[in-house]
Amino acid sequence: MTDVPARPRPEPTVFQALRSPRLLTREALAGLVVAIALIPEAIAFSIIAGVDPRLGLFSSFVMAVAIAFLGGRPAMISAATGAIALVIAPVARDHGVDYLLATVILGGILQVVLGLLGVARLMRFIPRSVMVGFVNALAILIFVAQVPQLIGVPWMVYPLTAAGLAIMYLLPRVTRAVPAPLVAIVLLTGAAVVFGISVPTVGDQGALPESLPALLLPNVPLTGETLAIIFPFAAAMAIVGLLESLMTAALVDDITDTPSSKKRESLGQGAANVLSGLFGGMGGCAMIGQTMINVRASGARTRISTFLAGVFLLVLVLVFGEVVAIIPMAVLVAVMIVVSVATFDWHSIRPATLRRMPVSETIVMVATVAVTVWTHNLAIGVGVGVLAAAVLFARRVASLTVVHREVEGGVARYRVEGELFFASSNDLTTKFAYHRDPSRVEIDLSASHVWDASTVAALDAVQTRYARLGTAVEITGMNDATSRFHERLSGRLDGGH
C-alpha cells in the first residue's frame, strides 16, 4: 500500500466540450436519451403522487435545467422521482395541489438550510457495505418497476423488448459514436410504426402538456395551521431527497473517478426544488436510473448533458408530443433493464468476495437491500443499514477489549487493552477479582482510550467497590485526552454532586 493519494482522472469541462464537436455531440445525444427516458417516468411518478402528469413533467424540466447550473455533481440527473412522490402523495390526496406545491417549496428551503449546516459531511458515516446495499437495492427497484410493463400485455412486447436488449448489448461492441439506447429507441419505434405493431406506448401513460410552465405562488393561507400540515412532509422530502442525491453523487464520483462538491449539491437540490414548486412542479431529487443512462450508457461527463436533458424534455413534449407518444414502452423497459443490470454490483455477491468479506459486512449489505426493496424507501433502507453497521461494529470492537491481571509484590495490576465505550465498558466491572486482590490495585489504561461517560461511570464503580473493601486503587497510563475527560466527569455521574 502507498500513502500517495490517487489523482482524480481529469474530465472535460463545459468549455472544452463546447469547443469539441465530438464531445458536444456525445453530451447532446446523452441528454436526448435521458429526456426520452424521463417522460414515462415523470408521468408514472405523477400518478403515484396523485397529481396531473404535467406536474411531474414540469418538475423534471425545471430541476434538470436548474441543477445543471446549481448542482455539485456534473452529469448527474435530477428530476421528479418515485421516492419524493411517495413522501408527498398524502398532501395532494388530503389537501390538494396548492398544499403540495407549498410542501415542495418548503422542502427545498429545508434542503438549503441542511446544506448550509453541513449535512453533506454526514456521508462520511455511511459505510461502504451500506453504499453497496444502496446501489444493489436501486438496481433491483429499477428492474422491479419494469415488471408491470411486461405482464398482461400484447405478445409483441416481448420480442420488442428482446430486440432492444440485443441492440444495447451488441452495438457498443461495434461503435460508441451514438448511444445504444438512442439507436434502440429510434429503430424499434420506426419498426412499430412501419409494421403497425400494436403495443403500449408512452402516450398511453398520460396526457402530455401543451404549454410552458408558468411562475405561480401556491394559494394557501400563510398560517401556523398550514405550516403544521406541510412541515412533516416537507422535512421528510428534504431528508429523503438529500440522502438519495448525495449517495447517487458518491456513486457517480466512483464511476467517473472524479470528485464533486456535496455541499453545493445539497444547496443546488434545495434551490431546484424551490424553483420546481414555484413553476408548478412536484419536486424531486437525483435519479439513479437516468443518471446511469447519462453517465454509464451514454458516456456523458459534463453539465451540458444535464441541461440539454431538461431542454429536450420540454421540446419533446411541447413540439414533438405526437412523436414521443408513439414510442413503445417496451423499448424504454429494455433501456431500464440494461441500466439495472449495469447498476448492480455483481462483484459484491460473487462467492469469492463473500468468502473474503467479514460476515458482519455482508449482513449489513443484505439488510440494506432487503429493507429498501421491502419498503421502497431508500431513507429507511439506508437508515437500517447504518444502524446495523453501527451495532455490529460496536459489538466487534467491544469483543476486542481485554483485561489482563497479574499480582506482584502485594500489588494487583490490571492492564486494559482496547477501546472503552458503552458497548465494551458495561461489563468492565466484572473483570476484577475484588475479594482476592491485595490491598493495592493498579489499573493501567496505557493500551486503551476512554470515549464516553459510560466508561467513566464504570471506572468509578470499580473504585467504589474496591473502596468498600478498603483497597486503594490507582488508575495509570491515561493519555492526555482520556485524562482530561476522566477528570471532568469522574465522581459526578451518580446524581449526588
C-alpha positions, 0 to 999 in steps of 0.5 A, spaced: 500 500 500 502 507 498 500 513 502 500 517 495 493 519 494 490 517 487 489 523 482 482 524 480 482 522 472 481 529 469 474 530 465 472 535 460 469 541 462 463 545 459 468 549 455 472 544 452 466 540 450 463 546 447 469 547 443 469 539 441 464 537 436 465 530 438 464 531 445 458 536 444 455 531 440 456 525 445 453 530 451 447 532 446 445 525 444 446 523 452 441 528 454 436 526 448 436 519 451 435 521 458 429 526 456 426 520 452 427 516 458 424 521 463 417 522 460 414 515 462 417 516 468 415 523 470 408 521 468 408 514 472 411 518 478 405 523 477 400 518 478 403 515 484 403 522 487 396 523 485 397 529 481 396 531 473 402 528 469 404 535 467 406 536 474 411 531 474 413 533 467 414 540 469 418 538 475 423 534 471 424 540 466 425 545 471 430 541 476 434 538 470 435 545 467 436 548 474 441 543 477 445 543 471 447 550 473 446 549 481 448 542 482 455 539 485 455 533 481 456 534 473 452 529 469 448 527 474 440 527 473 435 530 477 428 530 476 421 528 479 422 521 482 418 515 485 421 516 492 419 524 493 412 522 490 411 517 495 413 522 501 408 527 498 402 523 495 398 524 502 398 532 501 395 532 494 390 526 496 388 530 503 389 537 501 390 538 494 395 541 489 396 548 492 398 544 499 403 540 495 406 545 491 407 549 498 410 542 501 415 542 495 417 549 496 418 548 503 422 542 502 427 545 498 428 551 503 429 545 508 434 542 503 438 549 503 438 550 510 441 542 511 446 544 506 448 550 509 449 546 516 453 541 513 449 535 512 453 533 506 459 531 511 454 526 514 456 521 508 462 520 511 458 515 516 455 511 511 459 505 510 461 502 504 457 495 505 451 500 506 453 504 499 453 497 496 446 495 499 444 502 496 446 501 489 444 493 489 437 495 492 436 501 486 438 496 481 433 491 483 427 497 484 429 499 477 428 492 474 422 491 479 418 497 476 419 494 469 415 488 471 408 491 470 410 493 463 411 486 461 405 482 464 398 482 461 400 485 455 400 484 447 405 478 445 409 483 441 412 486 447 416 481 448 420 480 442 420 488 442 423 488 448 428 482 446 430 486 440 432 492 444 436 488 449 440 485 443 441 492 440 444 495 447 448 489 448 451 488 441 452 495 438 457 498 443 461 492 441 461 495 434 461 503 435 460 508 441 459 514 436 451 514 438 448 511 444 445 504 444 439 506 447 438 512 442 439 507 436 434 502 440 429 507 441 429 510 434 429 503 430 424 499 434 419 505 434 420 506 426 419 498 426 412 499 430 410 504 426 412 501 419 409 494 421 403 497 425 405 493 431 400 494 436 403 495 443 403 500 449 406 506 448 408 512 452 402 516 450 398 511 453 401 513 460 398 520 460 396 526 457 402 530 455 402 538 456 401 543 451 404 549 454 410 552 458 410 552 465 408 558 468 411 562 475 405 561 480 405 562 488 401 556 491 394 559 494 394 557 501 393 561 507 400 563 510 398 560 517 401 556 523 395 551 521 398 550 514 405 550 516 403 544 521 400 540 515 406 541 510 412 541 515 412 533 516 412 532 509 416 537 507 422 535 512 421 528 510 422 530 502 428 534 504 431 528 508 429 523 503 431 527 497 438 529 500 440 522 502 438 519 495 442 525 491 448 525 495 449 517 495 447 517 487 453 523 487 458 518 491 456 513 486 457 517 480 464 520 483 466 512 483 464 511 476 467 517 473 473 517 478 472 524 479 470 528 485 464 533 486 462 538 491 456 535 496 455 541 499 453 545 493 449 539 491 445 539 497 444 547 496 443 546 488 437 540 490 434 545 495 434 551 490 431 546 484 426 544 488 424 551 490 424 553 483 420 546 481 414 548 486 414 555 484 413 553 476 408 548 478 412 542 479 412 536 484 419 536 486 424 531 486 431 529 487 437 525 483 435 519 479 439 513 479 436 510 473 437 516 468 443 518 471 446 511 469 443 512 462 447 519 462 453 517 465 454 509 464 450 508 457 451 514 454 458 516 456 456 523 458 461 527 463 459 534 463 453 539 465 451 540 458 448 533 458 444 535 464 441 541 461 440 539 454 436 533 458 431 538 461 431 542 454 429 536 450 424 534 455 420 540 454 421 540 446 419 533 446 413 534 449 411 541 447 413 540 439 414 533 438 408 530 443 405 526 437 412 523 436 414 521 443 407 518 444 408 513 439 414 510 442 413 503 445 414 502 452 417 496 451 423 499 448 424 504 454 423 497 459 429 494 455 433 501 456 431 500 464 433 493 464 440 494 461 441 500 466 439 495 472 443 490 470 449 495 469 447 498 476 448 492 480 454 490 483 455 483 481 462 483 484 459 484 491 455 477 491 460 473 487 462 467 492 469 469 492 468 476 495 463 473 500 468 468 502 473 474 503 468 479 506 467 479 514 460 476 515 458 482 519 459 486 512 455 482 508 449 482 513 449 489 513 449 489 505 443 484 505 439 488 510 440 494 506 437 491 500 432 487 503 429 493 507 429 498 501 426 493 496 421 491 502 419 498 503 421 502 497 424 507 501 431 508 500 431 513 507 429 507 511 433 502 507 439 506 508 437 508 515 437 500 517 443 499 514 447 504 518 444 502 524 446 495 523 453 497 521 453 501 527 451 495 532 455 490 529 461 494 529 460 496 536 459 489 538 466 487 534 470 492 537 467 491 544 469 483 543 476 486 542 477 489 549 481 485 554 483 485 561 489 482 563 491 481 571 497 479 574 499 480 582 506 482 584 509 484 590 502 485 594 500 489 588 494 487 583 495 490 576 490 490 571 492 492 564 486 494 559 487 493 552 482 496 547 477 501 546 472 503 552 465 505 550 458 503 552 458 497 548 465 494 551 465 498 558 458 495 561 461 489 563 468 492 565 466 491 572 466 484 572 473 483 570 476 484 577 477 479 582 475 484 588 475 479 594 482 476 592 486 482 590 491 485 595 490 491 598 493 495 592 490 495 585 493 498 579 489 499 573 493 501 567 489 504 561 496 505 557 493 500 551 486 503 551 482 510 550 476 512 554 470 515 549 464 516 553 461 517 560 459 510 560 466 508 561 467 513 566 461 511 570 464 504 570 471 506 572 468 509 578 464 503 580 470 499 580 473 504 585 467 504 589 467 497 590 474 496 591 473 502 596 468 498 600 473 493 601 478 498 603 483 497 597 486 503 594 486 503 587 490 507 582 488 508 575 495 509 570 497 510 563 491 515 561 493 519 555 492 526 555 485 526 552 482 520 556 485 524 562 482 530 561 475 527 560 476 522 566 477 528 570 471 532 568 466 527 569 469 522 574 465 522 581 459 526 578 455 521 574 451 518 580 446 524 581 449 526 588 454 532 586 
